[in-house]
Amino acid sequence: MKFRPVKLRTNRELDSDLLNQVREALDILTQYYKDKAAISRKLALAMVDIYGALSFQEGYFEEELLEEFKGISIELQEKATELFYE
């Protein structure tokens, strides 16, 4: 499973099913790594700058969609924070 924000940069629509899989995977990984001292480097790399990956210039998409992407990026950042710091 790969969540690819680059698809959005080519003006393709958001894949809601894939996004939900990412959300579920982060929840599972948070539970798995809850009591572990270290987290996979690949996992950490996947979460680097998730906010930036979902940030687009004004006018690239309609304002409503840009706000939705902003909300998604904040949600994924919060999940990453929970995964790495709790």
C-alpha positions in Angstrom: 0.0 0.0 0.0 1.4 3.4 -1.0 -0.2 6.7 -0.4 1.1 8.9 -3.1 0.4 12.6 -2.8 2.1 13.0 -6.2 -1.1 11.8 -7.8 -2.7 14.9 -6.5 -0.1 17.1 -8.0 -1.0 15.7 -11.4 -4.6 16.8 -10.8 -6.0 13.3 -10.2 -8.7 13.0 -7.6 -8.1 11.9 -4.0 -8.4 8.1 -3.6 -10.6 8.0 -0.5 -10.2 4.2 -0.1 -6.4 4.5 -0.2 -6.5 7.4 2.3 -8.7 5.3 4.7 -6.2 2.4 4.4 -3.4 4.8 5.4 -5.4 6.0 8.4 -6.1 2.4 9.5 -2.5 1.4 9.0 -1.3 4.3 11.1 -3.6 3.3 13.9 -2.4 -0.3 13.8 1.3 0.8 13.7 0.7 3.1 16.6 -0.5 0.1 18.7 2.3 -2.1 17.4 5.0 0.4 18.3 3.4 1.6 21.5 5.9 -0.1 23.8 8.9 -0.3 21.5 11.9 2.0 21.9 12.6 2.2 18.2 10.6 2.6 15.0 11.5 1.5 11.5 13.4 4.1 9.5 11.2 3.4 6.5 8.1 4.1 8.5 9.7 7.4 9.8 10.7 8.4 6.3 7.1 7.8 5.1 5.8 10.4 7.5 8.4 13.1 6.9 6.8 16.3 5.8 3.3 14.8 5.2 1.9 18.3 5.6 4.1 19.6 2.8 3.2 16.7 0.5 -0.5 17.7 0.8 0.0 21.4 0.6 -0.9 23.1 -2.7 -0.8 26.6 -4.0 -4.0 28.6 -4.0 -5.8 28.1 -7.3 -4.3 24.6 -7.9 -7.6 23.1 -6.7 -10.9 24.6 -5.7 -10.8 26.2 -2.2 -13.1 23.6 -0.7 -10.8 20.8 -1.8 -7.7 22.7 -0.6 -9.3 22.9 2.8 -10.0 19.2 2.8 -6.4 18.4 2.0 -5.3 20.7 4.7 -7.5 18.9 7.2 -6.2 15.5 6.0 -2.6 16.6 6.3 -3.2 17.8 9.9 -4.9 14.6 10.8 -2.0 12.5 9.4 0.5 14.7 11.2 -1.4 14.1 14.5 -1.4 10.4 13.8 2.4 10.5 13.2 2.9 12.5 16.4 1.0 9.9 18.3 3.0 7.1 16.7 6.4 8.7 17.4 5.9 10.4 20.7 3.4 8.5 22.7 
